[in-house]
């Protein structure tokens, strides 16, 4: 049996999967500072750390756009993609699905197709260490019409490993139901779909994602905690929910990790996965996420196994890769003599 002192090492070396990760929010700090320097901003690491402290979700969104002003060229996307892939592989993340947001940099004259190609070029530098599929975030703040335009361009480069689409951004101002036509079109193209819902807005936002968009997965979904009917629906229909505990605390959506619903959902049988969202903006990693849940909710390592397996089960990758990931995860626990059925 593993000792408490070795839990940190155990989680650090755990083969991991992540499904809710934004490329532009995962840029390692040294790489972010290089981008700032490239475009003439004399920002120090301390100043960047201070900027990445958020009073609420809207403050986070404002900072998100401030940061994106330093991503202006296709080469920048190749650069950050390589940096992010290296950082993830160093955390022993074996597979990830990464959002990228072409609409956010459209004002710089960048087109979605070469953005996707540049990202894939950067990711391929670490292809022997980690498999990464892409999700195009259509960003609800730019509206459904703009989302459809981006979708039509993204489908041209789906061979760059783009497996799905999603919408992040401001739930209240741009509710999910506005994107019904876009999601139908995405499904017709064969894309998987996920929707940021119930992160800031209430449970109705999640219901819209389910009923109007027929989404395959829910991103965040914390507001379901106030709707027992919705909880039952998510469980009974086995709709995966990509949860981001530390993110929700950093944006003050949840004021204390102990009040986060992820473990209650998990124990009731919901398919929840653990994710970092924008890890470098929230000063988190998958290791920190798991360790924080262990400490806050007194989880056993068998719980970590099942949460990690939820991520694999919810992934949009081939069945053969899922089998490899599952076998690696199980072997890791077996090699440490940890009973996953506790």
Secondary structure in CASP SS format (residue, H / E / C, confidence):
PFRMAT SS
TARGET T0000
AUTHOR 0000-0000-0000
METHOD secondary structure of the structure
MODEL  1
X C 1.00
X C 1.00
X C 1.00
X H 1.00
X H 1.00
X H 1.00
X H 1.00
X H 1.00
X H 1.00
X H 1.00
X H 1.00
X H 1.00
X H 1.00
X C 1.00
X C 1.00
X E 1.00
X E 1.00
X E 1.00
X E 1.00
X E 1.00
X E 1.00
X E 1.00
X H 1.00
X H 1.00
X H 1.00
X C 1.00
X C 1.00
X C 1.00
X H 1.00
X H 1.00
X H 1.00
X H 1.00
X H 1.00
X H 1.00
X H 1.00
X H 1.00
X H 1.00
X H 1.00
X C 1.00
X C 1.00
X C 1.00
X C 1.00
X C 1.00
X C 1.00
X H 1.00
X H 1.00
X H 1.00
X H 1.00
X H 1.00
X H 1.00
X H 1.00
X C 1.00
X C 1.00
X C 1.00
X C 1.00
X C 1.00
X H 1.00
X H 1.00
X H 1.00
X H 1.00
X H 1.00
X H 1.00
X H 1.00
X H 1.00
X H 1.00
X H 1.00
X H 1.00
X H 1.00
X C 1.00
X C 1.00
X C 1.00
X C 1.00
X C 1.00
X H 1.00
X H 1.00
X H 1.00
X H 1.00
X H 1.00
X H 1.00
X H 1.00
X H 1.00
X H 1.00
X H 1.00
X H 1.00
X H 1.00
X H 1.00
X H 1.00
X H 1.00
X H 1.00
X H 1.00
X C 1.00
X C 1.00
X E 1.00
X E 1.00
X E 1.00
X E 1.00
X E 1.00
X E 1.00
X E 1.00
X E 1.00
X C 1.00
X H 1.00
X H 1.00
X H 1.00
X H 1.00
X H 1.00
X H 1.00
X H 1.00
X C 1.00
X C 1.00
X C 1.00
X H 1.00
X H 1.00
X H 1.00
X H 1.00
X H 1.00
X H 1.00
X H 1.00
X H 1.00
X H 1.00
X H 1.00
X H 1.00
X H 1.00
X H 1.00
X H 1.00
X H 1.00
X C 1.00
X C 1.00
X C 1.00
X C 1.00
X E 1.00
X E 1.00
X E 1.00
X E 1.00
X E 1.00
X E 1.00
X E 1.00
X C 1.00
X C 1.00
X H 1.00
X H 1.00
X H 1.00
X H 1.00
X H 1.00
X H 1.00
X H 1.00
X H 1.00
X H 1.00
X H 1.00
X H 1.00
X H 1.00
X H 1.00
X H 1.00
X H 1.00
X H 1.00
X H 1.00
X H 1.00
X H 1.00
X H 1.00
X H 1.00
X C 1.00
X E 1.00
X E 1.00
X E 1.00
X E 1.00
X E 1.00
X C 1.00
X C 1.00
X C 1.00
X C 1.00
X C 1.00
X C 1.00
X C 1.00
X C 1.00
X C 1.00
X H 1.00
X H 1.00
X H 1.00
X H 1.00
X H 1.00
X H 1.00
X H 1.00
X H 1.00
X H 1.00
X H 1.00
X H 1.00
X H 1.00
X H 1.00
X H 1.00
X C 1.00
X C 1.00
X E 1.00
X E 1.00
X E 1.00
X E 1.00
X E 1.00
X E 1.00
X C 1.00
X C 1.00
X C 1.00
X C 1.00
X C 1.00
X H 1.00
X H 1.00
X H 1.00
X H 1.00
X H 1.00
X H 1.00
X H 1.00
X H 1.00
X H 1.00
X C 1.00
X C 1.00
X C 1.00
X C 1.00
X C 1.00
X E 1.00
X E 1.00
X E 1.00
X E 1.00
X C 1.00
X H 1.00
X H 1.00
X H 1.00
X H 1.00
X H 1.00
X C 1.00
X H 1.00
X H 1.00
X H 1.00
X H 1.00
X H 1.00
X H 1.00
X H 1.00
X H 1.00
X H 1.00
X C 1.00
X C 1.00
X C 1.00
X E 1.00
X E 1.00
X E 1.00
X E 1.00
X C 1.00
X H 1.00
X H 1.00
X H 1.00
X H 1.00
X H 1.00
X H 1.00
X C 1.00
X C 1.00
X C 1.00
X C 1.00
X C 1.00
X C 1.00
X H 1.00
X H 1.00
X H 1.00
X C 1.00
X C 1.00
X H 1.00
X H 1.00
X H 1.00
X H 1.00
X H 1.00
X H 1.00
X H 1.00
X C 1.00
X C 1.00
X C 1.00
X E 1.00
X E 1.00
X E 1.00
X C 1.00
X C 1.00
X E 1.00
X C 1.00
X H 1.00
X H 1.00
X H 1.00
X H 1.00
X C 1.00
X C 1.00
X C 1.00
X H 1.00
X H 1.00
X H 1.00
X H 1.00
X H 1.00
X H 1.00
X H 1.00
X H 1.00
X H 1.00
X H 1.00
X H 1.00
X H 1.00
X C 1.00
X C 1.00
X C 1.00
X H 1.00
X H 1.00
X H 1.00
X H 1.00
X H 1.00
X H 1.00
X H 1.00
X H 1.00
X H 1.00
X H 1.00
X H 1.00
X H 1.00
X H 1.00
X H 1.00
X C 1.00
X C 1.00
X C 1.00
X C 1.00
X H 1.00
X H 1.00
X H 1.00
X H 1.00
X H 1.00
X H 1.00
X H 1.00
X H 1.00
X H 1.00
X H 1.00
X H 1.00
X H 1.00
X H 1.00
X H 1.00
X H 1.00
X H 1.00
X H 1.00
X C 1.00
X C 1.00
X C 1.00
X C 1.00
X C 1.00
X C 1.00
X C 1.00
END
